[in-house]
Amino acid sequence: MTLMLLDSASLWYRAYFGMPDTLVSPSGMPVNAIRGFLDMTSRLVVKYQPNRLVACLEGDWRPSWRVELFPAYKLNRLDEEGGRMNRTLFHLKFLSCLKFLMPLACLY
């Protein structure tokens, strides 16, 4: 039995910026991150054929101890409209709909 652990936040981030933002749902919601995440995950599953899949997430995506060491840590990922938080909540909802096991890593 094989287990695949996905760094889902990294895949989601890559998909969000790697797919064109012209990919939208019928209601106009951007789905580029969903499409890219599923494409990359599918490619990994086909290649390695795991029996189980776990989508791992960081509970604290910008921990204070890292920001103290490097103030610009993930600073480029902040936005004024709360888009990152909205995308994160959507990401969690999306993964739970797919019945992914999602451990959150809050401590290092």
Backbone as ProteinMPNN parsed JSONL, in Angstrom:
{"seq_chain_A": "MTLMLLDSASLWYRAYFGMPDTLVSPSGMPVNAIRGFLDMTSRLVVKYQPNRLVACLEGDWRPSWRVELFPAYKLNRLDEEGGRMNRTLFHLKFLSCLKFLMPLACLY", "coords_chain_A": {"N_chain_A": [[0.838, -1.177, 0.0], [0.58, 2.188, -0.868], [1.229, 5.569, 0.009], [0.51, 8.906, -0.757], [1.636, 12.087, -0.114], [0.533, 15.299, -0.504], [1.817, 18.508, -1.069], [-0.287, 20.599, -0.776], [-0.86, 23.342, -0.576], [1.284, 24.521, -1.905], [0.972, 23.418, -4.482], [-1.519, 24.504, -5.083], [-0.953, 27.24, -5.06], [0.936, 27.409, -7.157], [-0.715, 26.579, -9.244], [-2.637, 28.585, -9.263], [-1.236, 30.864, -10.136], [-0.077, 29.844, -12.395], [-1.922, 29.059, -14.285], [-4.122, 30.398, -16.783], [-6.042, 33.293, -15.923], [-8.353, 33.52, -17.216], [-9.832, 31.282, -17.151], [-12.861, 30.534, -16.094], [-15.83, 29.907, -14.137], [-19.293, 29.231, -15.074], [-20.624, 31.202, -13.617], [-18.769, 33.168, -13.469], [-16.73, 32.994, -11.633], [-13.272, 32.669, -10.915], [-11.562, 29.746, -11.899], [-9.089, 28.802, -12.318], [-7.106, 27.955, -10.489], [-8.271, 25.673, -9.399], [-8.482, 24.001, -11.647], [-5.75, 23.774, -12.406], [-4.669, 22.649, -10.042], [-6.043, 20.173, -9.941], [-5.156, 19.075, -12.372], [-2.343, 18.828, -11.925], [-2.344, 17.167, -9.652], [-3.647, 14.922, -10.665], [-1.785, 14.113, -12.595], [0.342, 13.333, -10.932], [-0.866, 11.226, -9.495], [-1.464, 9.394, -11.545], [1.119, 8.827, -12.423], [2.464, 7.766, -10.107], [0.644, 6.1, -8.839], [-0.685, 5.885, -6.154], [-2.237, 4.302, -3.275], [-3.51, 5.729, -1.384], [-4.231, 9.161, -0.662], [-3.158, 12.213, 0.622], [-3.86, 15.523, 1.387], [-1.81, 17.912, 2.359], [-1.565, 20.764, 4.468], [-0.458, 24.018, 5.502], [-1.109, 25.264, 8.65], [-0.501, 27.741, 9.678], [0.293, 29.96, 7.542], [2.127, 31.988, 7.292], [4.215, 32.092, 9.454], [5.104, 33.767, 12.497], [7.721, 33.519, 13.521], [9.219, 32.989, 11.25], [8.818, 35.321, 9.804], [10.057, 37.132, 11.487], [12.722, 36.359, 11.115], [12.989, 36.746, 8.394], [11.648, 39.338, 7.104], [10.274, 39.782, 4.661], [9.057, 37.425, 4.037], [6.869, 35.581, 2.171], [5.502, 37.914, 1.631], [4.724, 38.909, -0.795], [2.443, 37.509, -1.296], [0.306, 38.574, -0.037], [-2.769, 40.374, -0.182], [-4.969, 43.169, -0.807], [-7.709, 42.786, -0.824], [-8.569, 40.616, 0.618], [-8.399, 38.353, -0.809], [-6.622, 36.181, -0.672], [-7.351, 34.885, 1.697], [-9.979, 34.225, 1.048], [-9.486, 32.496, -1.103], [-8.097, 30.486, 0.243], [-10.043, 29.496, 2.021], [-11.872, 28.56, 0.143], [-10.289, 26.618, -1.076], [-9.976, 24.76, 1.041], [-12.665, 23.984, 1.373], [-13.168, 22.899, -1.153], [-11.332, 20.713, -1.214], [-12.372, 19.211, 0.9], [-14.845, 18.487, -0.146], [-14.026, 16.676, -2.04], [-13.341, 14.646, -0.431], [-10.779, 14.501, 0.671], [-8.189, 13.678, 2.926], [-7.053, 15.932, 5.291], [-4.539, 16.989, 6.964], [-3.514, 19.572, 9.152], [-0.622, 21.431, 9.494], [0.5, 23.075, 12.124], [2.504, 23.576, 13.889], [6.062, 23.52, 14.076]], "CA_chain_A": [[0.0, 0.0, 0.0], [1.378, 3.404, -0.949], [0.597, 6.805, 0.473], [1.076, 10.11, -1.359], [1.376, 13.327, 0.618], [0.612, 16.45, -1.403], [1.998, 19.855, -0.522], [-1.395, 21.168, -1.536], [-0.77, 24.803, -0.636], [2.247, 24.829, -2.956], [0.337, 23.099, -5.763], [-2.6, 25.473, -5.293], [-0.306, 28.518, -5.387], [1.481, 27.273, -8.513], [-1.834, 26.503, -10.179], [-3.295, 29.894, -9.31], [-0.44, 31.779, -10.949], [0.397, 29.176, -13.599], [-3.017, 28.868, -15.243], [-4.696, 31.707, -17.144], [-7.187, 33.694, -15.104], [-9.538, 33.532, -18.067], [-10.605, 30.078, -16.852], [-13.892, 30.929, -15.134], [-17.051, 29.114, -14.098], [-20.412, 29.94, -15.712], [-21.002, 32.375, -12.815], [-17.696, 34.145, -13.558], [-15.712, 32.754, -10.596], [-12.043, 32.08, -11.46], [-11.35, 28.337, -11.554], [-7.758, 28.433, -12.793], [-6.397, 27.206, -9.449], [-8.9, 24.347, -9.31], [-8.074, 23.24, -12.831], [-4.329, 23.465, -12.308], [-4.465, 21.725, -8.915], [-6.505, 18.846, -10.361], [-4.26, 18.579, -13.421], [-1.071, 18.4, -11.32], [-2.62, 16.02, -8.778], [-3.937, 13.796, -11.55], [-0.514, 13.677, -13.188], [1.087, 12.62, -9.892], [-1.566, 9.973, -9.183], [-1.271, 8.48, -12.672], [2.523, 8.42, -12.474], [2.911, 6.983, -8.951], [-0.438, 5.179, -8.492], [-0.809, 5.629, -4.715], [-3.519, 3.783, -2.798], [-4.105, 6.773, -0.543], [-3.785, 10.507, -0.988], [-3.38, 13.166, 1.714], [-3.567, 16.908, 1.023], [-1.225, 18.557, 3.539], [-1.675, 22.223, 4.475], [0.127, 24.751, 6.625], [-2.12, 25.977, 9.414], [-0.032, 29.117, 9.783], [0.995, 30.082, 6.266], [3.188, 33.008, 7.42], [4.506, 32.08, 10.892], [5.809, 34.955, 12.99], [9.154, 33.272, 13.691], [9.855, 33.129, 9.943], [8.755, 36.734, 9.447], [11.109, 37.792, 12.28], [14.001, 36.059, 10.476], [12.956, 37.266, 7.027], [10.414, 40.129, 7.075], [9.573, 39.729, 3.379], [8.585, 36.059, 3.819], [5.538, 35.482, 1.562], [4.863, 39.223, 1.606], [4.127, 39.079, -2.114], [1.196, 36.753, -1.376], [-0.759, 39.322, 0.618], [-3.489, 41.291, -1.055], [-5.806, 44.104, -0.077], [-9.118, 42.455, -0.891], [-8.875, 39.376, 1.317], [-8.454, 37.282, -1.799], [-5.892, 34.996, -0.245], [-8.18, 34.191, 2.674], [-11.101, 33.636, 0.315], [-8.983, 31.347, -1.855], [-7.766, 29.426, 1.195], [-11.299, 28.887, 2.472], [-12.408, 27.796, -0.982], [-9.398, 25.46, -1.215], [-10.36, 23.796, 2.076], [-13.999, 23.482, 1.043], [-13.011, 22.074, -2.348], [-10.688, 19.452, -0.837], [-13.276, 18.414, 1.737], [-15.857, 17.921, -1.049], [-13.4, 15.528, -2.694], [-13.064, 13.667, 0.643], [-9.347, 14.431, 0.954], [-7.732, 13.792, 4.306], [-6.311, 17.203, 5.297], [-3.903, 17.372, 8.219], [-2.966, 20.932, 9.168], [0.621, 21.537, 10.255], [0.536, 24.394, 12.754], [3.743, 23.693, 14.66], [7.212, 22.953, 13.373]], "C_chain_A": [[0.885, 1.242, 0.0], [0.542, 4.621, -0.569], [1.292, 7.974, -0.213], [0.652, 11.304, -0.524], [1.57, 14.49, -0.352], [0.886, 17.717, -0.606], [0.956, 20.701, -1.24], [-1.356, 22.687, -1.609], [0.184, 25.234, -1.753], [1.646, 24.558, -4.334], [-0.741, 24.122, -6.098], [-2.017, 26.822, -5.727], [0.243, 28.489, -6.811], [0.37, 27.277, -9.549], [-2.494, 27.86, -10.35], [-2.553, 30.849, -10.235], [0.029, 31.159, -12.263], [-0.661, 28.96, -14.666], [-3.621, 30.229, -15.572], [-5.932, 32.036, -16.313], [-8.451, 33.868, -15.947], [-10.367, 32.26, -17.894], [-11.589, 30.427, -15.742], [-15.081, 29.981, -15.228], [-18.159, 29.869, -14.835], [-20.853, 31.193, -14.934], [-19.916, 33.452, -12.822], [-16.61, 33.987, -12.509], [-14.467, 32.143, -11.23], [-11.857, 30.64, -10.976], [-9.979, 27.853, -12.02], [-6.993, 27.604, -11.758], [-6.965, 25.798, -9.302], [-8.414, 23.471, -10.451], [-6.611, 22.827, -12.745], [-4.02, 22.472, -11.198], [-4.87, 20.308, -9.316], [-5.615, 18.252, -11.438], [-2.953, 18.045, -12.824], [-1.273, 17.175, -10.443], [-2.879, 14.772, -9.612], [-2.66, 13.231, -12.16], [0.299, 12.866, -12.177], [0.455, 11.259, -9.574], [-1.376, 8.958, -10.305], [0.165, 7.951, -12.686], [2.897, 7.464, -11.339], [1.877, 5.991, -8.434], [-0.53, 4.868, -6.99], [-2.186, 5.034, -4.389], [-4.271, 4.829, -1.982], [-3.453, 8.105, -0.854], [-4.134, 11.427, 0.17], [-2.96, 14.55, 1.233], [-3.092, 17.636, 2.277], [-1.277, 20.076, 3.382], [-0.943, 22.799, 5.673], [-1.006, 25.474, 7.351], [-1.775, 27.442, 9.555], [0.85, 29.364, 8.57], [2.113, 31.113, 6.293], [3.573, 33.127, 8.898], [5.408, 33.236, 11.328], [7.313, 34.726, 13.13], [9.885, 33.365, 12.354], [9.889, 34.592, 9.512], [9.809, 37.522, 10.225], [12.478, 37.571, 11.649], [14.109, 36.695, 9.098], [11.646, 38.023, 6.831], [9.623, 40.051, 5.76], [8.984, 38.346, 3.079], [7.118, 36.058, 3.383], [4.786, 36.811, 1.536], [4.171, 39.477, 0.265], [2.793, 38.349, -2.252], [0.037, 37.438, -0.654], [-1.493, 40.159, -0.416], [-4.483, 42.093, -0.226], [-7.255, 43.659, 0.035], [-9.487, 41.191, -0.134], [-8.925, 38.179, 0.387], [-7.735, 36.023, -1.366], [-6.711, 34.2, 0.752], [-9.36, 33.524, 1.981], [-10.659, 32.414, -0.47], [-8.66, 30.19, -0.92], [-9.024, 28.726, 1.68], [-11.922, 28.055, 1.36], [-11.61, 26.52, -1.192], [-9.791, 24.383, -0.209], [-11.718, 23.165, 1.778], [-13.936, 22.53, -0.146], [-12.407, 20.712, -1.994], [-11.596, 18.588, 0.015], [-14.395, 17.798, 0.898], [-15.321, 16.691, -1.772], [-13.027, 14.427, -1.7], [-11.572, 13.449, 0.854], [-9.146, 14.438, 2.455], [-6.816, 15.004, 4.332], [-5.723, 17.497, 6.672], [-3.358, 18.8, 8.111], [-1.723, 20.934, 10.042], [0.706, 22.938, 10.822], [1.823, 24.634, 13.531], [4.865, 23.025, 13.89], [8.141, 22.306, 14.358]], "O_chain_A": [[1.831, 1.334, 0.782], [-0.666, 4.68, -0.796], [2.521, 8.033, -0.249], [-0.533, 11.508, -0.26], [2.637, 14.645, -0.945], [0.25, 17.961, 0.419], [1.268, 21.426, -2.185], [-1.779, 23.263, -2.611], [-0.084, 26.203, -2.462], [1.792, 25.369, -5.248], [-0.868, 24.554, -7.244], [-2.528, 27.462, -6.646], [0.04, 29.43, -7.579], [0.494, 27.901, -10.603], [-2.868, 28.238, -11.46], [-3.173, 31.561, -11.025], [0.486, 31.876, -13.153], [-0.334, 28.704, -15.825], [-3.63, 31.12, -14.723], [-6.76, 31.168, -16.036], [-9.486, 34.31, -15.448], [-11.473, 32.163, -18.424], [-11.198, 30.596, -14.588], [-15.308, 29.341, -16.255], [-17.976, 31.035, -15.184], [-21.39, 32.132, -15.522], [-20.107, 34.527, -12.252], [-15.658, 34.767, -12.49], [-14.58, 31.194, -12.006], [-11.981, 30.357, -9.785], [-9.733, 26.65, -12.106], [-6.304, 26.65, -12.12], [-6.217, 24.841, -9.103], [-7.988, 22.336, -10.239], [-6.272, 21.668, -12.984], [-3.211, 21.562, -11.379], [-4.134, 19.354, -9.065], [-5.345, 17.051, -11.424], [-2.509, 16.95, -13.17], [-0.468, 16.245, -10.481], [-2.382, 13.692, -9.293], [-2.48, 12.015, -12.23], [0.876, 11.835, -12.524], [1.16, 10.265, -9.406], [-1.15, 7.778, -10.035], [0.394, 6.767, -12.932], [3.572, 6.462, -11.576], [2.226, 5.11, -7.647], [-0.46, 3.702, -6.601], [-3.157, 5.233, -5.118], [-5.499, 4.815, -1.902], [-2.291, 8.175, -1.254], [-5.268, 11.428, 0.648], [-1.849, 14.734, 0.734], [-3.894, 17.941, 3.16], [-1.057, 20.603, 2.291], [-0.822, 22.159, 6.717], [-1.773, 26.211, 6.732], [-2.662, 28.295, 9.552], [2.03, 29.012, 8.576], [2.965, 31.116, 5.405], [3.291, 34.145, 9.529], [6.34, 33.623, 10.624], [8.1, 35.64, 12.883], [11.046, 33.775, 12.315], [10.87, 35.049, 8.925], [10.391, 38.47, 9.697], [13.31, 38.478, 11.64], [15.185, 37.129, 8.685], [10.641, 37.43, 6.437], [8.407, 40.242, 5.769], [8.469, 38.121, 1.984], [6.238, 36.482, 4.133], [3.56, 36.825, 1.429], [3.158, 40.173, 0.202], [2.083, 38.555, -3.236], [-1.086, 36.934, -0.662], [-0.906, 40.598, -1.405], [-4.796, 41.737, 0.911], [-7.965, 44.127, 0.925], [-10.625, 40.732, -0.238], [-9.431, 37.117, 0.752], [-8.186, 34.915, -1.659], [-6.765, 32.973, 0.671], [-9.701, 32.383, 2.293], [-11.366, 31.407, -0.506], [-8.921, 29.034, -1.254], [-9.067, 27.498, 1.744], [-12.44, 26.966, 1.61], [-12.181, 25.462, -1.455], [-9.925, 23.215, -0.574], [-11.892, 21.954, 1.918], [-14.578, 21.479, -0.143], [-12.914, 19.677, -2.426], [-11.598, 17.365, -0.125], [-14.849, 16.694, 1.199], [-16.077, 15.769, -2.08], [-12.465, 13.401, -2.083], [-11.145, 12.341, 1.179], [-9.862, 15.133, 3.176], [-5.907, 15.116, 3.509], [-6.353, 18.192, 7.469], [-2.802, 19.177, 7.079], [-1.762, 20.493, 11.19], [0.958, 23.892, 10.086], [2.184, 25.78, 13.799], [4.638, 22.075, 13.141], [9.176, 21.766, 13.967]]}, "name": "protein", "num_of_chains": 1, "seq": "MTLMLLDSASLWYRAYFGMPDTLVSPSGMPVNAIRGFLDMTSRLVVKYQPNRLVACLEGDWRPSWRVELFPAYKLNRLDEEGGRMNRTLFHLKFLSCLKFLMPLACLY"}
